[in-house]
């Protein structure tokens, strides 16, 4: 959810930026394939606010994104963060000589070095009338490779699984993804194994980290960073509890750090909704249709809130009336964690609440889950 909100924010920025450049995109905007000297490259160039330009490019031999920006895009683009006229100092730059509908020519300049620059337009198959070039599949796809994973067989509480650690290619230097798989033994396991597999990279534009990097490329011309781990925290024949944690930056004001839970039914293969486990004293629906924690459950949770030092006590103040929590089931109780605003994510403590203390707020479905998690 946090990644989605960050993505929508940056997408909105991209639309507003494009709109500010006028109804007609400039001739230099788009995805381009060509050469610097004899070295093949692919570039994306987009209009920015106030008539400026932003973009990125990479050498096909290296695939690492290099930021481009310009205060006068008709003259060319500079690499890196510094602003100024392209070629006005030692910062590498594209200096344009001619700009036509389907070709750009000019010079790549870095210090005293000069190499001819030639770019040919790549058609962008986006449904939008004016697609953001740096967000396009045509710019990103050549950087994607078939995934490789390091595999390590392990177990937790008798549940045997294989950890899958993605071997990120060198050009995605700030990328970490780890998931898992396991042998199907229960009726719903085949569906759950597919769900876990789809969380991992498959070398496609649809991969989750790719969307994150496209978002950052569109705003900053670089890849950002993305780290996510999925690991089982409890399993028996009935349920599989999974923790999803990570730290990502996809553009926008700040990175996002998160810990979420998912509870799956191993008999049906379905994702369970923990809010169903409570009476209206535990969770109730708002006027907007969302379900939020009520005071009856929150008071029980706060009895188990860690209070070992001054920092923990201060954090408690942020959750005393907090309504948004992630919940998953364990054998001896429920594990909960508050979902707080970015500035106070260090206060997102995991809280273990024993089953025997939850009776006043458990619904029929909650009592059924309590019985199921107690099974072998």
N, C-alpha and C positions, 0 to 999 in steps of 0.2 A: 504493500500500500504506500509506504513512504517513497519507494522508487517511482511508483506511478505518479504521485503528486509532484515529485521533483521533475519528472519527465514532462508532465503537462505544463508545469511552470516554464520550463525552458522552451517547449514547443510554442507556447503563447508568445514568449519573447521573440522567437524566430519569426512568427507571423507578423508581429508588430514591427520588427526590424525590416522585413521584406516590404511591408506595406509602406513604411516611411520612405523607401527608396523610389516610390512612384508606382503607377499602374503598370508600367513597362519595365521588365527586367533589363538591365544593361547588357550589351552584346557580349561582354567578357564573362558574364555569369554562367555557371554550369559546371559540368564534369568534363575534364579534358585529359586526353592521353597523348603523350608525345615523348620528346627527348630533351635532355640537357646535355649538349655535346653528343656523345654516343650512349648516354645512360638513359634507359627508358624510365618514365615517371607517369604517375597519374595524379591529377590535381583537381580540387573542387574550389570554386570561387563563388561567393555569395555577396549581395549588397548588404551593407549595414546602415545604421542610422547616419543622418547628416551627410549622405552621399559617400561615406567611406566604404571600405570593403574588408571582408574577412574570408579566410579559407585555410586550406591545408594541402599538403602534397606528400608523396612518398616515392622513393626509388623502388622499382620492382625487384631489385636485388636485395633490398633490406626491409621494406614494408613498414618502417617506423614512421609515424605521422610527424610532420614538421609544420609548425604553425606559420600561416601567412596573414599579413594585415596590410592595409594601405589607407592613407588619408586622401590619395588621388588615384583611384584604381585604373583610370584610363592610361596612366603612365606606367603602372606596374604594382608589384607587391613586395614587401620586405619580409624576411624570415624573422621569427622570434617575437619578443615583446616590445622592442623599442619602436617608437613612431618617428616618422620623418619621410622625406621624399625618397623613393626607391633608388638605391645607388648613391645616396648622399654621404655615406660613410662606409666602413668596412663590413657592415652587416650584409650577409648574402641577400640578393634581391633578384626578382624578375623585373627586367626593364622591357616594356612592350614597345615594338616598332610599328606593327600593324595589328589591328583587331578586325576580323571579319566574322560573318555569321558562324562559320564552322572552322575557322583557323585563327590562331594567334601566333605571331612570330616576334622574336626579340632576342634578348641577351640575358643570360644568367651571370651576375657579377658578384664576386667576393674578393675584396681587396683589389689586387692587380690582376686577378684571374678573370678571364672572360670565356664564356662558352655559348654557342648558339642555342637558342630556345625555340622549339617549335611544338605547338599544341594543336591537336585536332579534337573537335567536339565529340563527346560520347552521348548518344541519345539516352535520356533518362525515362524509364518506363514507370514513372510515378503517376498516380491518378490525379494528383493535384495539378491545377493549371500552371502554377509557378512553384515547383518543388524546390525545397532547400537542397542544394547540390551536395553539401557536406553530410546530409542525413540520408543520402540515397544509397540504395543497394549497389548501384554501379560503382560508387566510390569505394565501398567497404568490401564487397565480395572478393576482390583479388587478394585481400589480406587474410582471408580465412583459410584454415588448413584442416585436414582430417584430424580429429582429436585422438590423443594418446593419453593413457591413464596408468598410473602406478597402482598396483593392486596389493592389498594386504588383508589377509583373512584374520578375523578377530571375533570376540564374543563379549556380550554384556548380559549378565544375569541369566545365562543359559541360551540367549538368542545369538545364533551364529550368523555373521554377516561379513561382507567383503568391502572394505573401504576403497573408494575409487578417487584418487587424487589426480586432477587434470594437470597434464604436463603442458604448461602454457608456452607457446612459441616465443622466441626471444623478443620479437618486435612488440608483443604485448607484455611489457616488462613489469606492469603493476596489476597483475591478474592472478587470483588464487581462488580455486573452486574445488570443493571436496564433497563427495556424496557417498552413496553406498548402494549395494545390492545384496540380495539374499536368495536362498533356495525356497521355492514355493512349497509350502506344506499345508496351508489352509485354503479354503475355497476362494477367498478374496485376494490372495497373495499375488496372483498373476497381474491383476489390475494395479496393485500397489507397486510392484516391481517396475511396471511401465511408467507410473507416475514419477518414481525416483529417477528412472533413466531420462525422462524428459526434462528433469531439472539440470542435467549435465550438458555441456557443449556437444553439439553434433556437427560443427563446421558449417552452420547455416546462418543467414542473416537473422532468422527468427530466434536465435539463441539470446537468452536474457541479457548476458553481458554485452552482446553486440549492440542491442538497443541503447544500453547505458553509454557505451563509447560513442555511438552515433550522436547521441544527445550532446555530449561534451565536445565532440568535433564540430558540431554545428555552432556552438557558442564560443569555444576557445581554440579550436584547431588542433587539439591534442586529445588523447584517449581518456583522460581521467583515471580513476582506479576502481577496482571491483574485487571484493573478496566475499565469498559466501561458503558456508559449511552446513551440510545437512548430516545429522547423526541421530541414530536411535538412542533414546534415553530410557525406554522401557518397552518390553514386549512380552506377551504371553500368547496363548492360542487364540485369544479373543481380540486384542487390540495391539496397535503399534503406535507408540508416542514418539514423535520426531521433534527435535529442536533445530530450528533454522536460525543461524546467526551470521552476522556479516558487517562489513564496513564498505560503503561505496560512495563514489563521487561521480555524478553524471552531469555536472554543470549546476548552475544556480548559486545560491548564497553560501552553502556549506555542505560538507559531507553528511551522510546519514549512517548511523550505527544502530544495529537492531538485534533483538533476540525475539523470536516468535516460536510458538508451539503449534503442532498439528497432531490430532488424535485420529487415527484411522481404524476402521473396523476390519479385522482380518477375515471375518466371515463373509462380509458383503463387498469389501473393497472400497467402501465409501468413506469420505471425510466426515467426521462427527462434529456437531456444533455444541461446544461445551455450555452455551447459554441455555440449552434445553435441559440441563441437569439440575436446574434450580427452580424453586417456586418464585412467585413475584416478589418475595422478600429478598431474594438473591439477585435476580435479573428481571427487569421489566422493560417494556417497550416505550420509547419516547413518542412524542407527537409526530416525529419525522420518520418513524418506522424502524429506527435502530434500537438495539437492545443494550442496555448499560447496567453496570453493577449498582445494586441498591445497598442501603445502609446496613441491612441485616447481615449480608454476606461480608461487607467491608469490615464491619466490627469484628467478625470472627477472624478474618485475614490479618488485621492489624494486631491481634493478640499474639501473632506469631512473627511479627515484623522484627528483624534484627535490631538490637538496641545496645550494641557493644561499645560504641564510642559517640563522641559529639557529632561526627559527620552523619552517622546513621540516624540520630535523633533529628537532625536538621532535615534529612531526606524524608523522614516520616511526615513532616508538615506538608510536603507536596502531594502525599497520597491519602491524606485523611478524608478527603472528599472526592478522590479521583474516581472516574466512572469507567475508564477504558483499561482493561486487563486482558492478557493472554493466559489461557488455562489449558492444562493437560492432565491426564489421569496417570497415576502411579499405583503400585500395589497398596501402599499404606496411606495414600491420601492424594490430594490435588496439589500440583505445582502451579503457582501463579506468578506473573510478573507484570508490573504496571507499564503501560505504553505512554511515556512522558514526552514533553516537548524537547526539541533538540538540545537546548541549553542545559537541561537537567538529566540527560540520559545516564550520567554516572550514578543516579539514584534509582536506577531500574534494578532493584534487588529481586532475586528469586525467593519466593516464600513458599515453604512446604507446610500444608495444613492437613493434619490427620483426619481421616474419614470420621472418626467418632465425634469430632467437634462440629461436623457439618450437618448433622441430622435436622436441625431446625429449618434449614433452607434447601434441603435436597428434594427434588421432585421425584416422581415415580421413575422417570428415565435416569435420574442421578443415582437412585438406589440400585437400579439395574446395572449401571456401569460399575458401581462399587462391588457388586457381586461378581461381575465378569472379570474385573482386574485381579480378583483374589484367586482365580482359577490358575492351574499350572500353565 
